[in-house]
Amino acid sequence: MTRFAFDIPTVDAGDVILRAPRESDLDALAGFMASDRSHFVGGPATRPDCWGIIARILGHWALRGYGYWYIAEKDTDRPIGGCGFINREGWDEPELGWQVWDGAEGRGIAFAAATAARDHGARHFGLDGVISYIAPTNTRSIRLAERLGASFERAGELLGHQCHVYRHPKQGGA
């Protein structure tokens, strides 16, 4: 039997941390993925599909050595979103993605998490000057990408959906 051993680092992002997803995060993820807000990230999705999302995130870390974290409040460890790197089959290159779940919007959490993830990725994974795939109608993510210093690079397509590709500035890591 082959065993996989990999570590998912915890990253400080101010009032929140980026940490490994856990099975105990299933209720929070399923709540978000059942909402209409999840349509930008592949939803809505069922609870069993959400268990698969958690497994896929962990598998990404095992296969690539980097991946997506869950954003958790420091004081309660309650998961309130996700942020990190995705480079699955069909991706042009590693993407920095983010999502903030219901009730956590408007607090600067996505900005703090994306800034911390991007810095960590550049310094520890050699992921510098990454892209973000953003649906043209996702104005909140476009504004966040621009606030992060990313600029529109080109129109693209991901998994059969039209998107905009935003390029993040190099951090000088690695």
N, C-alpha and C positions, 0 to 999 in steps of 0.2 A: 504494500500500500504506500502510495506517495503522500507525504505530508507537506503542507505548505507552511512556512514560517515567515511571517512578515509583520512589521510594526507599522502602525498608523500613528504618526505623531499628533500630539495635542498642541494646538497653536493658540497663543493668546491674541485676542483681537479687541482689547479694551474691556467693555462691559460684558462681552461674550467670549466664548472659546470655540474653536473648531476642533471637533473630536470625532472619533470613529462612530459610525452608526451602530446601534444596538437593536436587538429584537424588541426590547422594551420601548423603542421609539415608534413601533408600528401604529399605535393608536393615533399619535399626532400626525404621522405621515398620511395615514388613511383618511383622516379628517380633511387635510389639505387636498389630497388627490381626489376626493369625492366632490370638491367644489368646482365651480366654473373657472375660478382663478387658475386652476392647474392646466388649462388647455395650452399654455405656452410651453409646458414641460412634459407633454405627452399624455395628459389626463383628459378627462376624468379616468380614474382607475379604481378597480375593486380592491378590497382588503387583501385577498390572496395575491393580486398583482403587486401590491405594495410590499408584501413580504419578498417577492421576487426582486423588487427594486433594491431593497436592502442587501439581498444576496449578490446582486449584480455589482453594487458599489464595492462590497468587500472583495469580490472576484477581480474587479478592476485593479484594486490595490495589489492583490497577489500577482496579477499578470504584468502590470506596468511599473509597479514600485511607487506609484503616486496615484492620486485619485480625488474623490469627493468626500468632504467632511459634512457632518451635521453641525449646524450652528446651535449652541446651547447657552442659556443664560448662566453666568458664572455662579450666581448665588443659589440657584435651584437645580441646575443641570437639565432644565426643561428644554427639549428640542424646539426650536422656533424657525428652522429653515435649513438650507443646505448651501454649500459653496465649495468650489474646488475645480479640479481638472478632469476633463472627460476626453478620452481618446479611443473611442470604440471603432470597430469596423465601420467604414463609411465616412469617418471624420477625415478632413484634409490634414489636420495637425491637431495638437492638443488645444483644447478650448478651456477657457476660464468661464464657468457658469455660476449662477446663483439663483436662489429663490428664498423668499421670506414668507412664512406661513401666516395665516389669518391671525390678526391681533398683534403682529409684530412690525407692521408697516409704519413708515413715517418716523422712525426712531434713529435712523442712520446705521442700522444694523447691517444692511447689505453692503454699504460702503465700507464699513469697518472690516467686515468679513472678507470682502473681495480684495481690499488692500493688503490685509494680512496674508491671505492665501497667495496672492500674486507675488508678494515679497518672499514668502517661504518657498514657493515654487522656483523662483529664480535662484535663490541662494542654495537650496538643497536638492533640487531635481533637475537643474539646468533648463528650466522652462522659462525662458526670458523672451519677451516680445510676443506673447501668445495672442490668440484671437478669441473673440466671443461671437458665436452665432446668435443673432437676435431676429425674431420675427419682425417684419416691417411695421406691424401694428402695435408692437409692445413698446409704447412710448416711455413707460417708466424705466425699462431696462436700457433703452437707448440713452435716456438722460443720465442714468447711472454710469454707463460705459463712458460717456463724454465727460462726466465729472471725474472719472478715474483717469482721464487723459487719453482714452482710446479714441481713435478716429476711424471714420467710415473708410473701408478699403475697397469693397466691391459688393455687388449683388451676388448672391450664391444660392445654393440649394443644399439642403440636408435632409436625408431620408424622405425625399419626395416633396419637401415643403420649401417654398421660397424663403430666403432669409437675407439679412444683411450681415456682412462680415466686418467686424470692428477689430482693429489691431491695437493692442496695448503697447505703450512705450516700454522700451528695454529698461530693466531695473539695475543692470550692471552686476547681477549675481553670477553664480557659478564660477 
